[in-house]
Amino acid sequence: GDLLIGVSNNKEITGMNFEMEKFFKKGGNYQDNLMLHVKNVLKDKIGAEFYPLIDAKLVSVDRDFVLWINCKASDKAVYVGDDFYGHRSDRLGVRDAGGEGL
């Protein structure tokens, strides 16, 4: 599935420029700093095994940046801590998903 960060629920482009400049400006290129942070968080939270299933990129839309994260399907259940993420739009607890955490 796709996750767009910087797009409101009513499909308005709000962008991420403010957040990138405020939180990721240190050391120069805030776009690169944001993407490095996203990569590190994803690897830490879902693990290196599932990281290849995720593609994250910044997309420029009318001088604003939107973070587009695409998640490919996994043939295994994916857990983030005690939470299971599957083919639903919401998060399930381990008991709700009927499984054991990793």
N, C-alpha and C positions, 0 to 999 in steps of 0.2 A: 504494500500500500504506500501511499504518499502522505507526507506530512509537510505542510507549508508553514514556515514561521516567518511572520511579517505580513500575513494576510488575515483580515478579520473574519468572523463568522458570516458576515454579510458580503464577503468577497471583495472588500475594499483593501487596496494595497496600502498597508501602514508602514511597511519597510522595517529594516533593522539598522538603519544608518545611525540613529541616536545611540542605540545600545552598543554597536561596534565601536563608535568613537569614544564612548564613555568608559567601557570596560576592557577594550582590547587595543587601545592606542599605544600602550607601552611598547617601546622597542621598534616603532616604525609602522609597518604595514598592518593595520588593524584587520584587514580582510584575511590575511594569512594567519594572524594570531587567533581569530575566531575559528577558522577551519581547523587549526591545530588543536584548539580546546575541544571542539566538537568530536574530532577523531579520538582524542584521549578519553573523553567521557564515555563515548560509545564502547570503546575497547574495554574500559574498566567495568562498565555496567553490564554488558552482555557477553563479554569475553571474546578472545581472539578467534575462537571457533566460528562464531556467528558474524563477526565483523565483515567478512567478505560479502555477506548478503546485503550490506547497506551501502548505498551510494549517497553522499551528501555533497551539495555544491551550492554556491551562491549564484543567484540569477539576478541580473540587473533589469529592473522594470521601471521605466520613467524616472531615472536618476535615484531610485531607491533599490536596496538590495533585499531579496527574499531568500531565506535558507530553505532549500528543497531537499528533503530527505526521502529517499525511496528505499523501501524494505522489500526484498524478495522473499518468497515463501521458503520456509525451512521444513525439512522432513523430520525434524525433531522438535519437541516442545522447547520453548525459550523462556527462561526464568530470569528475572531481574530481582535478586534477593529472594524474598518469599512470594513475589508476585509473578503470575503466569500471564504471558501475552500470546494471544492466539488470534483466531479469525473473528474477533469482535471489536467494536469500536471503543470498548471500555476495558479497564484493568480488572482482572479477577484475582482474588486471594488464592492461596494454595488450596484451601479447603473447597472453595467454589469450583476450582478447576479439576479437583479430584486427583491431585498428584502430589509428589514430593518435591521440595525445593532442591536446587543443586548445591 
